[in-house]
Amino acid sequence: MTQTEDGGAAAPFATIWLSPRRTIEQIVASRPTYLVLPLAALGAIAGFYMQLLTVGFSDQFADWRLWLGFVIVAAVFGMVWLYPSALFLNWIGRLLGGNASTLQLRAVLAWSTVPAILGFIVALAISVLLKASGRADVWGGRVLVAFAFELWSIIVFLLMLARVQHFGFWRTIAVYVLNLIAALVLALLVRSFLYQPFNVPASSMVPTVLVGDYLFASKLAYGYSRFSLPFSLELFSGRILASEPKRGDVVVFRLPRDERTDYIKRVVGLPGERIQMKDGQLFIDDKPVARERLPDYRGDACGTDSTGHVKRWRETLPNGASYDTLDCVDDGFLDNTQIYTVPAGHYFMLGDNRDNSSDSRMLSQVGTIPLENLIGRVDVIFFSRVPGESGEPATVRTERIGTVVR
């Protein structure tokens, strides 16, 4: 890289396209930290946008606040993730005989994103033009453009990595493959032991959780069972580091009779307690749970297209947990029930949308849920959208992003 007082810094952007090896050699020899953090931030934005294009979410970013949040989160992630990525790449490289420093590898990781950043700009420009003309991206041109530039970035990364590590073709490919495997293992570890994402397709937990909400459930909350593992592998029985759920927790679980589908409900009954519904009111050990009438809920919560009024109650459990419930129908099918005695090691689950929920009141379908079948406690809504109908595009509920679930 030729250094001048006025314009030498622009040289890498001119040479990186056809001479990435010479470009990175010049960068690490003279200014290895040059633009590394800004490029890491922009590269993460480009990468996340590629994912949004692939799954069809990008067109839902109509709200400037959503765009701003997306840019900030992606940029911070890119800058933070640059450091552990370089450390791990350095460790793998040394195992295979490489001698590049983490400083040099951070430069490789950042500068190799330049083609992807250009692809992001081009794809975004195509999106703006399509929106202005009112035309749809019938042939998926934006995805093809972004994918082509992303592939270019991978090639640039491999060429730069080979140059700074002094690797040949096969050792470079080996480092890349090992890096991908490590990323996959890390993602599986996070999903299995920390947080797992879920989306909500049904209305049984309205108004707390809406159709189209995307949630994070904490795996740490109750410890780990085989349902914590990918594919529910039967590597062990029972629960490791077990912790009992609290009354009022919103949980994700599997039914004993259906271990393939995830369910989301609220814990209202603990082991040994007697649960009953009388005239739509919850009773625990023969004592009515306190509730107060709130203004009616407006929305499609009762399985119809109506947006009429639905009775809403504020229910407060004995431990102080408080939340809203809906009453779609007076004297509904499950408003008056038998007394259910919760077995040891089991929990009684109810949906907040009481007349539109298959839950522990239905013994033959759901029944009480053993502790082993709990997957995690729902903590936060990280994304939410209103599903499109009759060909209309879905819209994002920006106000629900980041909502803590109680």
Backbone torsions as a table, in degrees:
resi	resn	phi	psi	omega
1	MET	NA	118.8	179.7
2	THR	-72.5	126.2	-178.9
3	GLN	-97.9	124.9	173.0
4	THR	-131.8	167.8	-179.1
5	GLU	-73.5	-23.9	-172.3
6	ASP	-113.7	-38.6	-170.4
7	GLY	-139.5	7.6	-176.9
8	GLY	-63.2	-25.8	-175.3
9	ALA	-67.5	-18.5	-178.2
10	ALA	-82.7	-9.8	-174.8
11	ALA	-58.3	-41.3	-178.3
12	PRO	-59.3	-34.6	-179.7
13	PHE	-70.1	-20.2	178.2
14	ALA	-87.5	-28.7	-173.5
15	THR	-101.6	-16.9	-171.6
16	ILE	-65.2	-25.1	-173.5
17	TRP	-69.5	-41.8	-176.6
18	LEU	-114.5	-12.4	-179.4
19	SER	-134.9	60.9	-176.9
20	PRO	-65.1	-32.2	-179.0
21	ARG	-68.7	-43.7	177.7
22	ARG	-66.9	-35.7	-179.7
23	THR	-62.6	-49.6	-177.8
24	ILE	-68.7	-30.9	177.8
25	GLU	-63.5	-41.9	179.3
26	GLN	-70.8	-37.4	-179.0
27	ILE	-65.2	-51.2	-175.8
28	VAL	-69.8	-22.0	179.9
29	ALA	-79.7	-26.2	-173.9
30	SER	-118.7	-50.1	-176.4
31	ARG	-139.8	75.5	-174.1
32	PRO	-67.1	-17.1	179.6
33	THR	-99.1	2.6	-174.1
34	TYR	-62.6	116.3	175.6
35	LEU	59.7	18.1	-176.2
36	VAL	-63.6	-49.2	-178.2
37	LEU	-66.8	-46.5	176.5
38	PRO	-59.0	-40.7	179.5
39	LEU	-68.0	-36.7	176.8
40	ALA	-62.9	-40.4	178.7
41	ALA	-65.9	-48.1	180.0
42	LEU	-65.8	-36.0	178.2
43	GLY	-63.8	-39.0	177.7
44	ALA	-67.3	-40.1	176.8
45	ILE	-60.1	-45.3	178.9
46	ALA	-62.4	-42.5	-179.2
47	GLY	-65.6	-43.3	178.6
48	PHE	-65.7	-37.8	179.4
49	TYR	-64.8	-35.6	175.8
50	MET	-60.1	-42.3	178.6
51	GLN	-64.7	-40.2	178.7
52	LEU	-64.5	-39.3	176.3
53	LEU	-61.7	-42.9	-176.2
54	THR	-62.8	-41.1	-177.2
55	VAL	-92.8	0.1	174.7
56	GLY	83.1	19.6	-178.7
57	PHE	-91.1	-17.5	-169.9
58	SER	-61.9	-34.5	-178.1
59	ASP	-71.9	-9.0	-180.0
60	GLN	-89.5	0.1	-179.4
61	PHE	-85.7	65.0	-179.5
62	ALA	-88.6	-23.5	-176.9
63	ASP	-88.3	127.6	-178.3
64	TRP	-61.7	-29.3	179.3
65	ARG	-66.7	-35.7	177.9
66	LEU	-67.5	-42.4	177.0
67	TRP	-61.3	-44.7	-178.8
68	LEU	-62.4	-44.9	178.4
69	GLY	-61.9	-42.5	179.1
70	PHE	-60.6	-46.3	-177.8
71	VAL	-64.3	-44.2	-177.9
72	ILE	-65.2	-48.5	-178.1
73	VAL	-62.3	-46.4	-178.9
74	ALA	-64.2	-41.6	-178.4
75	ALA	-65.3	-44.6	179.0
76	VAL	-63.6	-43.7	178.3
77	PHE	-58.5	-45.7	-178.2
78	GLY	-60.8	-42.3	-178.6
79	MET	-71.4	-38.7	-179.9
80	VAL	-71.1	-44.8	-175.7
81	TRP	-68.5	-19.5	-179.8
82	LEU	-57.9	-38.4	-173.5
83	TYR	-73.3	-51.9	176.1
84	PRO	-64.5	-30.9	177.9
85	SER	-63.1	-43.8	179.6
86	ALA	-66.7	-38.0	178.3
87	LEU	-62.5	-44.8	-179.1
88	PHE	-69.0	-38.8	177.8
89	LEU	-63.5	-36.8	177.3
90	ASN	-65.0	-42.0	-179.6
91	TRP	-64.2	-45.0	178.7
92	ILE	-63.7	-43.0	-179.4
93	GLY	-61.0	-40.1	179.7
94	ARG	-67.2	-33.2	176.3
95	LEU	-61.2	-30.4	-177.7
96	LEU	-101.5	11.3	175.0
97	GLY	95.6	9.9	179.1
98	GLY	-79.5	161.3	-179.2
99	ASN	-134.5	18.3	178.5
100	ALA	-73.1	144.0	178.2
101	SER	-82.3	164.1	177.2
102	THR	-64.1	-31.0	176.8
103	LEU	-61.3	-45.6	178.9
104	GLN	-66.7	-38.8	-178.7
105	LEU	-70.6	-31.6	173.8
106	ARG	-63.5	-37.9	177.0
107	ALA	-64.4	-42.1	178.0
108	VAL	-60.8	-48.2	-178.4
109	LEU	-61.6	-40.8	-177.2
110	ALA	-74.3	-49.1	-175.1
111	TRP	-71.8	-24.3	178.1
112	SER	-71.7	-9.4	178.4
113	THR	-85.1	-5.6	-175.5
114	VAL	-56.2	-47.4	177.1
115	PRO	-60.5	-38.9	178.7
116	ALA	-64.4	-37.3	178.6
117	ILE	-64.0	-43.1	176.8
118	LEU	-62.7	-40.1	177.1
119	GLY	-61.9	-38.8	176.1
120	PHE	-61.0	-45.0	-179.7
121	ILE	-63.3	-43.6	-179.9
122	VAL	-65.2	-45.9	179.8
123	ALA	-62.8	-38.7	178.2
124	LEU	-66.4	-39.3	177.5
125	ALA	-63.9	-40.4	176.8
126	ILE	-62.4	-40.3	178.6
127	SER	-61.4	-43.2	179.7
128	VAL	-64.1	-42.7	179.6
129	LEU	-65.7	-40.9	178.5
130	LEU	-63.7	-41.3	179.8
131	LYS	-66.7	-40.8	-179.8
132	ALA	-65.4	-33.9	-179.0
133	SER	-89.0	-8.4	-179.6
134	GLY	73.3	20.0	-178.3
135	ARG	-102.9	153.9	178.1
136	ALA	-94.3	152.6	177.7
137	ASP	-84.1	75.4	-172.0
138	VAL	-62.1	-40.0	-173.2
139	TRP	-95.0	5.7	179.5
140	GLY	65.7	36.6	-176.8
141	GLY	-60.9	-37.0	-178.7
142	ARG	-65.1	-41.8	179.7
143	VAL	-64.5	-42.2	179.3
144	LEU	-63.2	-41.3	178.8
145	VAL	-63.7	-50.0	-179.1
146	ALA	-61.5	-40.6	179.8
147	PHE	-65.1	-41.5	-179.5
148	ALA	-62.0	-44.3	179.9
149	PHE	-71.4	-32.4	176.4
150	GLU	-64.7	-41.0	176.7
151	LEU	-63.5	-38.9	177.0
152	TRP	-61.1	-40.9	178.5
153	SER	-62.2	-39.7	179.2
154	ILE	-63.3	-43.2	178.9
155	ILE	-62.8	-43.1	178.3
156	VAL	-61.8	-42.3	178.7
157	PHE	-59.7	-46.3	-178.7
158	LEU	-63.4	-41.8	-180.0
159	LEU	-66.5	-42.1	179.1
160	MET	-67.3	-42.0	-179.7
161	LEU	-62.0	-44.3	179.1
162	ALA	-59.8	-38.0	-177.6
163	ARG	-70.3	-46.0	-176.2
164	VAL	-74.3	-28.0	179.2
165	GLN	-91.1	-9.9	-175.9
166	HIS	59.0	45.3	179.4
167	PHE	-100.3	154.7	168.5
168	GLY	-87.4	-171.4	-174.6
169	PHE	-60.6	-50.7	-170.9
170	TRP	-71.8	-36.8	177.5
171	ARG	-68.6	-33.8	176.9
172	THR	-65.1	-44.6	177.8
173	ILE	-63.3	-38.7	179.8
174	ALA	-62.7	-42.5	177.4
175	VAL	-61.9	-43.7	-179.0
176	TYR	-63.2	-44.8	-179.5
177	VAL	-64.9	-44.1	178.6
178	LEU	-62.7	-36.2	177.9
179	ASN	-65.3	-41.1	177.6
180	LEU	-65.0	-42.1	179.3
181	ILE	-62.2	-42.2	179.8
182	ALA	-63.4	-40.5	178.0
183	ALA	-63.6	-40.3	178.6
184	LEU	-65.6	-42.9	178.8
185	VAL	-62.9	-41.8	178.5
186	LEU	-61.9	-43.5	179.1
187	ALA	-62.5	-40.9	178.8
188	LEU	-66.5	-37.0	178.5
189	LEU	-65.5	-43.4	178.0
190	VAL	-62.4	-44.6	-179.4
191	ARG	-65.8	-36.1	-175.3
192	SER	-82.5	-32.9	-170.0
193	PHE	-120.3	-12.3	-179.1
194	LEU	-118.0	-78.0	-177.3
195	TYR	-134.9	139.8	177.2
196	GLN	-123.3	133.5	178.3
197	PRO	-83.2	146.6	175.4
198	PHE	-138.9	152.7	170.7
199	ASN	-118.2	155.5	-172.4
200	VAL	-111.3	114.4	-179.3
201	PRO	-98.4	-7.4	-173.5
202	ALA	-126.6	165.8	-170.9
203	SER	-104.4	19.5	-174.8
204	SER	-69.2	-17.7	-179.1
205	MET	-110.5	12.7	173.5
206	VAL	-65.3	137.0	12.0
207	PRO	-95.6	0.1	-178.1
208	THR	-68.6	-46.7	179.9
209	VAL	-125.6	129.8	-176.0
210	LEU	-104.9	158.6	173.0
211	VAL	-61.4	129.8	-177.9
212	GLY	97.6	-1.7	174.7
213	ASP	-76.9	144.8	174.1
214	TYR	-116.7	126.9	-168.2
215	LEU	-121.2	155.1	166.6
216	PHE	-108.7	128.1	176.0
217	ALA	-108.7	131.9	-178.7
218	SER	-79.6	121.7	175.7
219	LYS	-80.1	-20.7	-179.0
220	LEU	-71.1	-24.4	-168.7
221	ALA	-59.6	-43.0	-174.0
222	TYR	-119.3	10.0	-175.3
223	GLY	82.7	-163.7	-169.0
224	TYR	-129.1	134.4	172.2
225	SER	-123.2	-176.9	179.0
226	ARG	-63.1	-21.2	178.6
227	PHE	-75.9	-8.9	174.5
228	SER	-78.2	-19.8	-174.5
229	LEU	-89.1	153.0	173.7
230	PRO	-57.1	135.4	179.2
231	PHE	64.1	14.2	178.8
232	SER	51.3	45.4	-177.9
233	LEU	-59.1	133.7	-178.2
234	GLU	-85.8	67.7	-179.5
235	LEU	-87.9	-20.6	178.0
236	PHE	-158.5	165.4	178.6
237	SER	-112.8	164.7	179.9
238	GLY	75.9	-152.9	-175.8
239	ARG	-137.7	132.1	178.9
240	ILE	-95.2	137.9	-178.2
241	LEU	54.0	43.3	-173.1
242	ALA	-66.1	142.0	173.8
243	SER	-141.3	133.9	-175.1
244	GLU	-76.1	142.8	176.1
245	PRO	-69.0	152.7	176.1
246	LYS	-90.2	151.6	175.8
247	ARG	-60.7	129.4	-178.9
248	GLY	100.4	-11.7	177.5
249	ASP	-62.9	140.8	170.7
250	VAL	-93.3	122.4	-171.1
251	VAL	-127.5	155.0	170.6
252	VAL	-106.2	135.5	-175.9
253	PHE	-151.7	173.4	173.8
254	ARG	-116.8	142.8	176.7
255	LEU	-75.9	147.5	174.4
256	PRO	-60.1	-29.7	-178.1
257	ARG	-94.2	-6.3	-179.8
258	ASP	-146.2	88.9	-174.0
259	GLU	-90.8	14.7	-179.6
260	ARG	-106.7	-20.9	-173.3
261	THR	-110.0	137.4	177.6
262	ASP	-86.5	136.1	177.6
263	TYR	-120.5	150.3	177.5
264	ILE	-128.1	122.9	179.6
265	LYS	-148.0	-179.2	179.4
266	ARG	-110.6	137.3	176.5
267	VAL	-77.5	120.5	176.6
268	VAL	-120.6	-22.7	-177.3
269	GLY	-123.2	133.2	-179.1
270	LEU	-102.3	165.6	-178.4
271	PRO	-52.9	134.6	177.7
272	GLY	87.8	-9.5	-177.5
273	GLU	-85.8	159.4	175.7
274	ARG	-106.6	125.9	-176.0
275	ILE	-118.4	138.3	177.3
276	GLN	-153.3	150.6	172.0
277	MET	-109.2	130.3	176.2
278	LYS	-130.3	116.7	180.0
279	ASP	52.2	39.1	176.7
280	GLY	82.5	0.2	-179.9
281	GLN	-105.2	140.4	-178.6
282	LEU	-82.3	132.7	174.9
283	PHE	-118.6	134.7	175.7
284	ILE	-122.3	119.5	-176.5
285	ASP	52.5	46.6	175.7
286	ASP	68.8	7.6	178.3
287	LYS	-109.9	131.0	-179.9
288	PRO	-68.7	138.1	175.3
289	VAL	-77.6	132.2	-176.7
290	ALA	-62.0	138.5	175.4
291	ARG	-151.3	153.4	177.2
292	GLU	-135.5	145.9	-178.0
293	ARG	-75.6	134.7	176.9
294	LEU	-114.3	168.4	173.6
295	PRO	-55.7	146.6	-176.1
296	ASP	-57.7	148.5	175.7
297	TYR	-83.8	137.4	177.8
298	ARG	-111.1	119.6	179.1
299	GLY	155.1	172.7	-179.1
300	ASP	-86.4	87.8	-177.3
301	ALA	-114.9	-6.8	-170.7
302	CYS	-114.6	22.3	176.3
303	GLY	79.3	19.6	177.4
304	THR	-129.8	175.8	177.1
305	ASP	-88.1	3.5	-178.0
306	SER	-72.1	142.4	173.3
307	THR	-112.3	32.6	-178.1
308	GLY	-77.0	-172.0	-176.5
309	HIS	-80.5	138.0	176.2
310	VAL	-127.2	132.9	179.6
311	LYS	-60.3	136.5	-179.9
312	ARG	-128.8	137.6	-179.9
313	TRP	-125.7	148.2	171.6
314	ARG	-100.9	112.0	-175.3
315	GLU	-103.7	135.0	-179.8
316	THR	-125.3	117.1	-178.1
317	LEU	-77.1	165.0	-177.6
318	PRO	-56.4	-27.5	179.7
319	ASN	-87.7	4.4	177.8
320	GLY	96.2	-8.8	177.1
321	ALA	-62.6	128.9	-174.3
322	SER	-130.3	141.0	-175.1
323	TYR	-163.3	165.5	-179.8
324	ASP	-93.1	143.6	172.8
325	THR	-127.7	158.6	179.1
326	LEU	-115.0	149.8	178.9
327	ASP	-128.5	92.9	-175.5
328	CYS	-71.5	-36.8	-171.7
329	VAL	-132.8	130.1	172.7
330	ASP	-69.2	137.3	179.0
331	ASP	55.0	48.9	-179.9
332	GLY	-71.4	175.1	-174.1
333	PHE	-60.1	-34.8	-177.3
334	LEU	-110.2	16.7	178.1
335	ASP	-76.4	-21.1	176.6
336	ASN	-131.1	118.3	-173.6
337	THR	-130.2	172.9	171.5
338	GLN	-72.2	175.7	173.1
339	ILE	-86.6	126.4	177.8
340	TYR	-104.3	126.2	174.3
341	THR	-98.9	120.8	-175.6
342	VAL	-77.3	121.7	-179.5
343	PRO	-66.6	161.2	175.3
344	ALA	-59.1	137.8	178.2
345	GLY	75.9	9.8	-179.7
346	HIS	-122.7	166.8	-177.8
347	TYR	-139.1	146.5	-178.5
348	PHE	-98.1	124.9	-175.1
349	MET	-111.7	137.7	173.3
350	LEU	-130.2	147.7	170.0
351	GLY	-86.2	147.0	179.1
352	ASP	-69.0	-26.2	174.9
353	ASN	-88.6	81.3	-162.3
354	ARG	-59.9	-33.5	-178.3
355	ASP	-92.2	3.4	-177.1
356	ASN	-135.9	43.2	-175.6
357	SER	-142.8	128.0	170.3
358	SER	-90.5	111.0	-173.6
359	ASP	-140.9	-158.5	-172.9
360	SER	-65.0	-13.2	175.7
361	ARG	-67.9	-22.1	-178.9
362	MET	-99.7	90.2	-171.4
363	LEU	-61.2	-38.4	-176.0
364	SER	-74.7	-22.0	-177.9
365	GLN	-102.9	-40.6	-175.7
366	VAL	-122.9	-67.6	-178.6
367	GLY	71.6	-170.2	177.8
368	THR	-76.5	153.9	-171.7
369	ILE	-112.6	124.9	177.1
370	PRO	-69.0	151.3	-179.6
371	LEU	-55.2	-35.6	-178.0
372	GLU	-60.4	-28.0	-174.9
373	ASN	-85.1	-4.7	178.0
374	LEU	-74.3	133.9	178.5
375	ILE	-95.2	-45.1	-179.8
376	GLY	-179.6	170.6	178.5
377	ARG	-95.8	129.5	179.0
378	VAL	-72.5	124.7	-176.0
379	ASP	-110.2	-42.5	-171.2
380	VAL	-150.8	150.3	172.2
381	ILE	-94.9	116.6	-177.6
382	PHE	-98.8	-11.3	176.5
383	PHE	-161.7	153.0	179.6
384	SER	-156.7	138.0	177.2
385	ARG	-146.5	151.2	175.6
386	VAL	-88.1	116.5	-179.4
387	PRO	-58.3	137.7	178.9
388	GLY	-72.9	150.1	178.9
389	GLU	-127.8	147.6	176.5
390	SER	54.2	43.1	177.2
391	GLY	82.7	-5.5	179.7
392	GLU	-76.0	144.6	179.0
393	PRO	-70.9	152.5	176.2
394	ALA	-70.5	154.1	177.4
395	THR	-120.2	148.8	-176.8
396	VAL	-90.0	135.6	173.4
397	ARG	-91.7	87.4	-176.5
398	THR	-63.9	-29.8	-176.7
399	GLU	-70.3	-15.2	-178.9
400	ARG	-96.3	-12.0	-179.3
401	ILE	-66.4	125.7	-178.9
402	GLY	87.8	4.4	-179.7
403	THR	-69.8	130.3	176.3
404	VAL	-81.3	130.8	-177.3
405	VAL	-88.2	125.7	178.5
406	ARG	-124.5	NA	NA
